[in-house]
Amino acid sequence: MSSTSAGTFRQPKAVWAVAFACVISFMGIGLVDPILPALAEQLDAGHTQVELLFTSYLVVTALAMLVTGWVSSRIGPKRTLVAGLVLIVVFAAAAGAAGGIGGIVGFRAGWGLGNALFIATSLAVIVGSASGGFGGAIVLYETALGIGIATGPVLGGLLGTLSWRGPFFGVSVLMLVALVATAVFVDTTPPPAEKSRLAEPLTALRHRSLRTTSLVGLLYNWGFFTLLGYAPFLMNLSALRLGAVFFAWGLLVALFAVFGATWLKGRFGTARTLYGSLLCIAVILAVIGTFSGSVPTVIAAVIASGAFVGLNNTLVTTAVMSISPVPRNVASATYGFVRFIGGGLAPFVAGLLAAGLNVHVPFWIAAVVVLAGVALLTTVHRDLEQADATASSAAAEEAVTEVPAVEEEAILAEDALRHGVQR
């Protein structure tokens, strides 16, 4: 295991508090998956209406990403985290108490606002506070994402067997716990001397490398959220069984985000690993589209996709952060804005296409969109290779500086052993 991976899990309490809150926050993405069919049936809503639970949540998250830096630079990172968590607690509970699909969609939008304030700031806090360097911070963040995505469907499935309201109230309670942990363990830091401007995330798109990798994220997320948002309707499973399917999927997301991405990046580089992973996602989407009437095929394809989703989540985020010429908090907001636009629109469009044409078309289109992301990624191949080389050089220099300390520890250990034997 690399030094980055080994140091990933030795962190200050503040980092663990924020990472725990990240897990709960990311639960919200997959939480509604197991109850989508139940919501459609019990609330007499069409598939397109139900898909708006993703769209309102993610599109508002995307738009709010444009102001997170402006807010954080004025009230400080901790207050921004707390404000985001408070909004999630309130709106998740409100969604659980809603009387119809329209109310849930509206409250999910408010939930998305809190999510944006939290997500953009949490990444910056983890990167700034985590041990193990930048790479270790990204792995930790993506680990939280993977665990959250994996456990969200399980929680949704378990609580959804009681009532469709259960998952929403469950997240509200867990987020309240995360809110307390963040308030207690994260130190209050003053706002930075230089205030962010509202236009920064948009003006950052002038930079070709950030614009290109963010668009790759949008195209990939189109495929990802088509699968996440519409595949549950193809499986004809109970909420609990849907939760089990997406739990298996989420485990692969977490494992490959942490271990697979690090190993494959070291062996093949960021660009080549992403080419292969995105191609595999496109193939899986095409398989689901072609065999959408075969429940076992859809289940197997969805679970298998978790491995490549994990790789893409880590490596696309790493690519954006490593080749971006702007500060990381600005790059995070810009990337979040662009990619969540794709993630928010994809499920809604999938519902429209399935209703207007057939269930095959959304997945075939998503496969083509992801392939377009592969083609676009080739235009920054050289930038990604240069970023990999820079990261390798930095890691090598860090390893060299650690050698004397390691040798000293070995000498002391040998000395202690010798004295122990003599006694």
C-alpha positions in Angstrom: 0.0 0.0 0.0 1.3 3.5 -0.9 2.3 6.0 1.8 -0.7 8.1 0.8 -3.1 5.2 1.3 -1.5 4.2 4.6 -1.7 7.7 6.0 -5.2 8.2 4.9 -6.8 6.8 8.0 -4.6 8.6 10.6 -6.4 11.9 10.9 -7.2 14.6 13.4 -10.7 14.5 15.1 -11.9 17.5 13.1 -11.2 15.5 9.8 -13.1 12.5 11.1 -16.1 14.7 12.2 -16.3 16.3 8.7 -15.8 12.9 7.0 -18.6 11.4 9.1 -20.9 14.3 8.1 -19.8 13.6 4.4 -21.0 10.0 4.7 -24.4 11.1 5.9 -24.6 13.8 3.3 -23.8 11.4 0.5 -26.4 9.0 1.8 -28.9 11.5 0.5 -27.8 10.7 -3.1 -28.8 7.0 -3.0 -31.3 7.2 -0.1 -34.3 7.6 -2.3 -33.4 4.8 -4.8 -35.1 1.9 -3.0 -38.3 3.9 -2.4 -38.7 5.4 -6.0 -41.2 2.7 -7.1 -43.0 2.9 -3.8 -43.2 6.7 -4.0 -44.6 6.5 -7.6 -47.2 3.9 -6.5 -48.3 5.3 -3.1 -48.3 9.0 -4.2 -49.9 8.3 -7.6 -46.9 9.9 -9.4 -45.4 9.2 -12.8 -41.8 8.2 -13.2 -40.9 11.6 -14.5 -42.3 13.3 -11.5 -40.5 10.9 -9.1 -37.2 11.6 -11.0 -37.6 15.3 -10.0 -36.4 14.2 -6.5 -33.0 13.9 -8.1 -33.3 16.9 -10.4 -34.4 19.4 -7.8 -31.8 18.2 -5.3 -28.8 18.1 -7.7 -29.6 21.2 -9.9 -30.1 23.4 -6.8 -26.8 21.9 -5.4 -25.1 22.8 -8.7 -26.4 26.4 -8.8 -25.6 26.9 -5.1 -22.0 25.8 -5.7 -21.5 29.2 -7.4 -22.0 31.0 -4.1 -20.4 28.6 -1.6 -16.9 30.2 -1.9 -18.4 33.7 -1.5 -20.3 32.6 1.7 -17.4 30.7 3.2 -14.9 33.6 2.7 -17.2 35.9 4.7 -18.4 33.7 7.6 -15.6 31.1 7.7 -15.5 27.4 6.8 -16.9 26.1 10.1 -20.0 28.4 10.1 -20.6 27.4 6.4 -20.5 23.7 7.3 -22.8 24.2 10.2 -25.2 26.3 8.1 -25.3 23.6 5.4 -25.9 20.9 8.0 -28.7 22.8 9.6 -30.5 23.3 6.2 -30.2 19.5 5.5 -31.6 18.6 8.9 -34.6 20.9 8.5 -35.4 20.1 4.8 -34.9 16.3 5.1 -37.4 16.3 8.0 -39.7 18.6 6.0 -39.6 16.1 3.0 -40.6 13.3 5.4 -43.5 15.3 6.6 -44.7 16.4 3.1 -48.1 15.4 1.9 -47.4 14.8 -1.8 -44.7 14.5 -4.5 -44.7 18.3 -5.1 -43.8 19.0 -1.5 -41.0 16.4 -1.4 -39.5 17.8 -4.6 -39.6 21.3 -3.2 -38.0 20.3 0.1 -35.4 18.3 -1.7 -34.4 21.5 -3.4 -33.8 23.2 0.0 -31.9 20.0 1.0 -29.7 20.6 -2.1 -28.9 24.1 -1.0 -27.6 22.9 2.3 -25.8 20.1 0.5 -23.9 22.5 -1.7 -22.8 24.7 1.3 -21.6 21.5 3.0 -20.0 19.6 0.2 -17.9 22.4 -1.3 -16.6 23.5 2.1 -16.1 20.0 3.5 -13.7 19.1 0.7 -11.7 22.2 1.3 -11.6 21.6 5.1 -10.5 17.9 4.6 -7.8 18.9 2.1 -6.6 21.6 4.4 -6.6 19.6 7.6 -5.9 15.9 6.6 -2.6 14.2 7.0 -1.2 12.2 4.1 -1.1 15.1 1.7 -3.5 16.2 -1.1 -3.8 12.6 -2.5 -4.7 11.2 0.9 -7.3 13.9 1.4 -9.0 13.1 -1.9 -9.0 9.4 -1.1 -10.5 10.1 2.3 -13.2 12.3 0.8 -14.1 9.7 -1.9 -14.1 7.0 0.8 -16.8 9.0 2.6 -18.6 9.3 -0.7 -18.5 5.6 -1.3 -19.6 4.6 2.2 -22.4 7.1 2.1 -23.6 5.9 -1.3 -23.4 2.3 -0.2 -25.2 2.8 3.1 -27.8 5.2 1.8 -29.8 2.6 -0.1 -29.6 0.2 2.8 -31.0 2.8 5.1 -33.6 3.8 2.5 -34.6 0.1 2.0 -34.8 -0.7 5.7 -36.8 2.4 6.7 -38.7 2.3 3.4 -40.3 -1.0 4.4 -42.0 0.9 7.3 -43.0 4.0 5.3 -41.7 6.1 2.4 -41.3 8.9 5.0 -38.8 6.8 7.1 -35.7 7.4 5.0 -36.1 11.2 5.1 -36.6 11.3 8.9 -33.6 8.9 9.3 -31.2 11.2 7.4 -32.5 14.2 9.3 -31.6 12.5 12.7 -28.2 11.3 11.4 -27.4 14.7 10.1 -28.2 16.2 13.5 -25.6 13.9 15.0 -23.1 15.1 12.3 -24.0 18.7 13.1 -23.1 18.2 16.7 -19.9 16.4 15.9 -18.9 19.2 13.5 -19.7 21.9 16.1 -17.7 20.2 18.8 -14.6 18.9 16.9 -14.0 21.4 14.1 -12.1 24.5 15.2 -13.5 27.9 14.3 -11.2 29.7 11.9 -11.5 33.3 10.9 -12.6 34.1 7.3 -9.7 34.6 4.9 -8.3 38.1 4.5 -9.1 38.0 0.8 -12.9 37.6 0.1 -14.0 35.5 -2.8 -16.0 37.1 -5.6 -19.3 35.7 -6.8 -18.1 35.4 -10.4 -15.0 33.4 -9.6 -16.4 29.9 -10.2 -17.8 31.0 -13.6 -14.7 33.0 -14.7 -12.6 29.9 -13.7 -14.2 28.2 -16.7 -12.0 30.3 -19.0 -9.2 28.0 -18.1 -9.1 25.2 -20.7 -8.0 22.4 -18.4 -10.6 23.1 -15.7 -13.3 23.6 -18.2 -12.5 20.4 -20.1 -12.2 18.1 -17.0 -15.4 19.7 -15.5 -17.3 18.9 -18.8 -15.9 15.3 -18.6 -17.4 15.2 -15.1 -20.8 16.4 -16.5 -20.9 13.8 -19.2 -19.9 11.0 -16.9 -22.4 12.1 -14.3 -25.1 12.0 -17.0 -24.4 8.3 -17.4 -24.0 7.7 -13.6 -27.3 9.4 -12.6 -29.2 7.8 -15.5 -28.2 4.5 -14.0 -28.8 5.5 -10.4 -32.1 7.3 -11.0 -33.9 5.0 -13.5 -32.4 1.5 -13.1 -34.6 0.9 -10.0 -37.7 1.0 -12.1 -36.4 -1.9 -14.3 -35.8 -4.3 -11.4 -39.3 -4.8 -10.0 -37.9 -5.4 -6.5 -39.1 -4.4 -3.0 -37.5 -1.5 -1.2 -35.4 -3.8 0.9 -34.1 -5.9 -2.0 -33.4 -2.7 -4.0 -31.5 -1.5 -1.0 -29.4 -4.7 -1.0 -28.6 -4.4 -4.7 -27.4 -0.8 -4.3 -25.5 -1.7 -1.1 -23.5 -4.3 -3.1 -23.0 -1.6 -5.8 -21.9 1.0 -3.2 -19.4 -1.4 -1.6 -17.6 -1.7 -4.9 -17.8 2.1 -5.3 -16.0 2.5 -1.9 -13.4 -0.2 -2.5 -12.4 0.9 -5.9 -12.5 4.6 -4.9 -9.9 4.0 -2.2 -7.8 1.0 -3.3 -8.4 0.4 -7.0 -8.0 4.1 -8.0 -4.7 4.4 -6.2 -3.2 1.2 -7.6 -4.4 1.6 -11.1 -3.3 5.3 -11.2 0.1 4.3 -10.1 0.4 1.5 -12.7 -1.3 3.1 -15.7 -1.6 6.8 -14.9 -4.8 8.9 -14.5 -5.6 9.4 -18.1 -5.3 5.7 -19.2 -7.2 4.5 -16.2 -10.0 6.9 -16.8 -10.2 5.9 -20.5 -10.8 2.3 -19.5 -13.1 3.0 -16.7 -15.3 5.4 -18.7 -15.5 2.9 -21.6 -16.6 0.2 -19.1 -19.4 2.5 -17.8 -20.5 3.1 -21.4 -20.6 -0.6 -22.1 -22.6 -1.3 -18.9 -25.1 1.4 -19.8 -25.5 -0.1 -23.3 -26.0 -3.6 -21.8 -28.8 -2.3 -19.5 -30.4 -0.5 -22.4 -30.3 -3.6 -24.6 -31.4 -6.1 -21.9 -33.6 -3.8 -19.8 -36.3 -6.6 -19.7 -34.0 -9.0 -18.0 -34.0 -8.3 -14.3 -30.9 -10.5 -13.5 -28.9 -8.8 -16.2 -29.9 -5.3 -15.0 -29.0 -6.3 -11.4 -25.6 -7.7 -12.3 -24.8 -4.7 -14.5 -25.8 -2.2 -11.9 -23.6 -3.9 -9.2 -20.7 -4.3 -11.6 -20.8 -0.6 -12.4 -19.9 0.2 -8.8 -16.3 -0.6 -9.5 -16.0 1.9 -12.3 -18.1 4.5 -10.6 -15.6 4.3 -7.7 -12.6 4.7 -10.0 -14.2 7.6 -11.9 -15.3 9.5 -8.7 -11.8 9.5 -7.3 -9.8 10.0 -10.5 -12.0 12.7 -12.1 -12.0 14.7 -8.9 -8.2 14.2 -8.6 -7.8 15.3 -12.3 -9.8 18.5 -11.8 -7.9 19.5 -8.7 -4.5 18.6 -10.0 -4.5 20.3 -13.3 -6.6 23.3 -12.4 -4.8 26.7 -12.5 -7.1 28.3 -9.9 -7.3 27.8 -6.1 -8.7 24.4 -5.1 -11.8 25.9 -3.3 -12.7 27.7 -6.6 -12.0 24.6 -8.7 -14.2 22.5 -6.3 -17.1 24.9 -6.7 -16.7 25.2 -10.5 -16.5 21.4 -10.9 -19.4 20.8 -8.6 -21.5 23.3 -10.5 -20.8 21.7 -13.9 -21.0 18.0 -12.9 -24.2 18.3 -10.8 -26.0 20.0 -13.7 -25.4 16.8 -15.7 -26.4 14.6 -12.7 -29.5 16.6 -12.0 -30.9 16.7 -15.6 -30.1 13.1 -16.5 -32.8 11.3 -14.4 -35.5 13.7 -15.5 -34.6 13.4 -19.1 -34.5 9.6 -18.7 -38.0 9.6 -17.4 -39.2 11.7 -20.3 -37.5 9.5 -22.9 -38.8 6.3 -21.3 -42.3 7.7 -21.2 -42.2 9.1 -24.7 -40.2 6.4 -26.5 -39.2 3.3 -24.5 -37.0 2.3 -21.5 -34.0 1.3 -23.8 -33.4 4.8 -25.1 -32.2 6.7 -21.9 -29.5 4.1 -21.4 -28.3 4.0 -25.0 -28.1 7.8 -25.0 -26.3 7.8 -21.7 -23.7 5.4 -23.1 -23.1 7.7 -26.1 -22.8 10.7 -23.7 -20.1 8.9 -21.6 -18.2 8.0 -24.8 -18.2 11.7 -25.7 -16.6 12.2 -22.3 -13.8 9.8 -23.2 -13.2 11.7 -26.5 -13.1 15.0 -24.6 -10.7 13.7 -22.0 -8.1 12.9 -24.7 -7.7 16.7 -25.2 -6.1 17.1 -21.8 -4.1 13.8 -21.9 -0.7 15.7 -21.8 -1.9 17.9 -18.8 -2.9 14.8 -16.8 0.4 13.0 -17.5 2.3 16.1 -16.4 0.2 16.3 -13.2 1.0 12.6 -12.5 4.7 13.3 -13.0 4.6 16.2 -10.7 2.7 14.2 -8.0 5.2 11.3 -8.3 8.2 13.7 -7.9 6.6 15.3 -4.8 5.9 11.8 -3.3 9.5 10.8 -4.0 10.9 13.9 -2.3 8.7 13.3 0.7 9.9 9.7 0.9 13.5 10.8 0.8 13.0 13.2 3.7 11.3 10.4 5.7 14.2 8.0 5.3 16.4 9.4 8.1 13.5 9.3 10.6 12.7 5.7 9.6 16.3 4.7 10.0 16.5 6.4 13.4 13.4 4.5 14.6 14.9 1.2 13.4 18.2 2.0 15.3 16.2 2.8 18.5 14.1 -0.3 18.2 17.2 -2.5 17.7 18.9 -0.8 20.7 15.9 -1.4 22.9 15.8 -5.1 21.8 19.5 -5.5 22.6 19.2 -3.9 26.0 16.1 -6.0 26.8 18.0 -9.2 25.9 20.9 -8.1 28.1 18.6 -7.5 31.1 
